[in-house]
């Protein structure tokens, strides 16, 4: 699951980089515009993966909670 989340976040980051540097939205271009349902689903998945990735800060490499010591 962690690798899937990281892959989606990388795709989202590349898309945001293209928007920032070149005003080009790759996801919208591929799937028919920003308002197309598939584009909106992909944007939502990227957002959910970003929220889930917040938990990475609170877990160690093994996936267990890091104890404060």
C-alpha positions in Angstrom: 0.0 0.0 0.0 2.8 2.4 0.9 4.5 2.0 -2.5 1.1 2.6 -4.3 0.6 5.8 -2.3 4.2 7.0 -3.0 3.7 6.3 -6.8 0.5 8.3 -6.9 2.1 11.1 -5.0 5.0 11.2 -7.4 2.5 11.3 -10.3 0.7 14.2 -8.6 3.9 16.0 -7.9 5.0 15.8 -11.6 1.6 17.0 -12.7 1.8 20.0 -10.3 5.4 20.7 -11.5 4.1 20.8 -15.1 1.3 23.1 -14.1 3.7 25.4 -12.2 6.4 25.6 -14.8 4.6 25.2 -18.1 0.9 25.8 -17.3 0.2 22.3 -18.6 -2.1 19.9 -16.8 -1.1 16.4 -18.0 -3.9 14.7 -16.2 -6.5 17.0 -17.8 -4.9 16.6 -21.2 -5.0 12.9 -21.1 -8.5 12.4 -19.6 -10.5 15.2 -21.3 -10.2 18.3 -19.1 -10.2 19.2 -15.5 -14.0 18.7 -15.2 -14.0 15.3 -16.7 -15.1 12.7 -14.2 -12.0 10.5 -14.6 -9.8 13.6 -14.1 -11.7 14.5 -10.9 -11.4 10.9 -9.7 -7.6 11.0 -10.2 -7.3 14.3 -8.5 -9.3 12.9 -5.5 -7.1 9.8 -5.4 -4.0 12.0 -5.3 -5.5 14.0 -2.5 -6.4 11.0 -0.5 -2.9 9.5 -0.9 -1.5 12.8 0.3 -3.6 12.6 3.4 -2.6 9.0 4.0 1.1 9.9 3.5 0.9 12.2 6.5 0.9 8.9 8.6 4.4 8.2 7.2 5.8 10.8 9.5 4.5 8.9 12.5 5.7 5.4 11.5 9.2 3.9 11.3 10.6 2.0 8.4 9.0 -1.2 9.5 5.6 0.4 9.6 5.3 0.4 13.4 4.6 3.5 15.4 7.8 5.3 16.4 8.2 5.5 20.2 9.3 8.8 21.7 12.6 8.2 23.4 
